[in-house]
Amino acid sequence: MSEEHAVVSLRNVDKQFGEGGVVALDSIDLEVEPRDFVSLIGPSGCGKSTLLRIVGDLIQPTSGEVVVNGKPARQARLDHDYGIVFQDAVLYDWRTVGRNIELPLEMLGWDRKRRQERMREMVELVELSGFERNHPWQLSGGMQQRVSIARALSFSPPLLLMDEPFGALDEMTRERLNDELLRIWAGTGSTIVFVTHSIAEAVFLSTRVVVMSPRPGRIQGIVDVDLPQPRTQATREQTRYAELIREVRRLLRLGGGLDVEDEGVEEQLIVAEERL
Amino acid sequence: MRSALQRVGLTALVLVVLYALWEGFKWFGEASAFRLGTFEVNDRTLPHVHDIIGQLFEPSRRNGPLLIEVLWDATLFTAKEAAVGFLMGAVFGFAIGVVLAHSRLLQRGFMPYIVASQTVPILAIAPMVVIWLGGRGLPDWFSVAVIAAYLTFFPVTINTLRGLHAVDRRALDLMRSYAGGAWPILWKLRVPASMPYLFSALKVSATASVVGAIIGELPASIQSGLGGAILNFNQYYATSPASLWATNLIAALLGIAFFLAVVGAEKLVVRRAPENVA
């Protein structure tokens, strides 16, 4: 595939949960270019996780066109064009750290030797050398999430989808993993779509921040983050950083997203749809 | 090391308490002429623990081998029936669970009959199994194994079904993101995730298979197993009650051995957070 086309291209994507049910997403248009780091931010219920799942072909849009890596989302999924990281690490308890990272490679039919070589590279990349033989429950939450990132990147997918990956972690771990993610992103040249609740995190990490508004989920505005790369601790001190945070906050407020707090609505909707 | 010592100590303590309860009840019953209907505590209804254990080292009949030698052979025989039955039942039960987990229609259609199969008393089924399989030239002990399997498979099927469905939604999404079809999802995710459920069922089934083997020996007229021994010593209860009690004790130990074997296998197979162990 050439590098010219957008990695993710959404046209007029709608999502309604059930006949006459809640409209989760309303005419979403979005282009994600190669090497973009795009954050989706918005209050609970704005459909940002739903949108990420649609890109990953884990749920189907009601209408609209979803093109990933130049092909329909389904084909992209079948071609292993993306890796995904969830809020919880979702590691398999019965596998060691190393074998968790090897899981997607097994699915791709790699032989054992090649799998283990790649696994060791990945373990090094996320700085977990020496933990290959441990089981997930022996690791801290932050370390588990690093395993999950290593697993998602193990087969070098052009696109990385991340659904609030650091949302369950404490602030210090979160900042450290933010730095680490940027380092990995710079090193692997992949494109990242990142769902988050945190304005500061979105601005710090992204090249673009997509601000969404709830019910129905719409794109309220897109903020180009023109902070210099690489982002460091000094980035957080810059006035431009503060300005961009204010701008994202302004858009969120405009969309009615700053004073709304209904934790878990989206999660319930997804569960409700799976029952249908 | 310390915890192993503690465990041994605890086991010893429990045995001492059980011994004290038994002997205490016996002493109280005899001293107070305690009666429950026609039940009266005496050496015939409730022999001393040391008499029961001592009986094991008495000849089983005049000039015959020691009781414990007779029971040892019977235990090996019944253990073979139970083990073969347990394996057949576990494999069969697991296979049914996997098939039913993949089709709600099959599940709805077959589940009532699977449940019904367990409401029929084993004593009613056993003679038929013996006649059917015996007529096909299979050894009698194999018929007994089939009866043991009949008691084994049901918990396995039910828990396999539950375990296969108890998979985290995101773990499924993860497999789908790797373009995983039904087969890899089954073997790489659902089956390993269902192992704790499977092993809870196997623990129940392990003891049930021993019961099934003992009961199955009765209609099969098998003399060489524990079932035969129980039937035999039942007839001599009036003169030698401790023999039957001793046989029951051995049968219980066989059930416990089966249970512990499953616990051991679980420790080898199931790798997960200590607090998640079922």
Interface residues (C-beta under 8 A of the other chain):
Chain A: R53 G56 D57 L58 R77 L78 D79 H80 Y82 G83 I84 F86 D88 V90 Y92 D93 W94 R95 L103 P104 E106 M107 L108 H135 W137 V271 E274
Chain B: D168 R169 R170 A171 D173 L174 M175 R176 S177 Y178 A179 G180 P184 K188 L189 P192 A193 M195 V270 R271 R272 A273 P274 N276
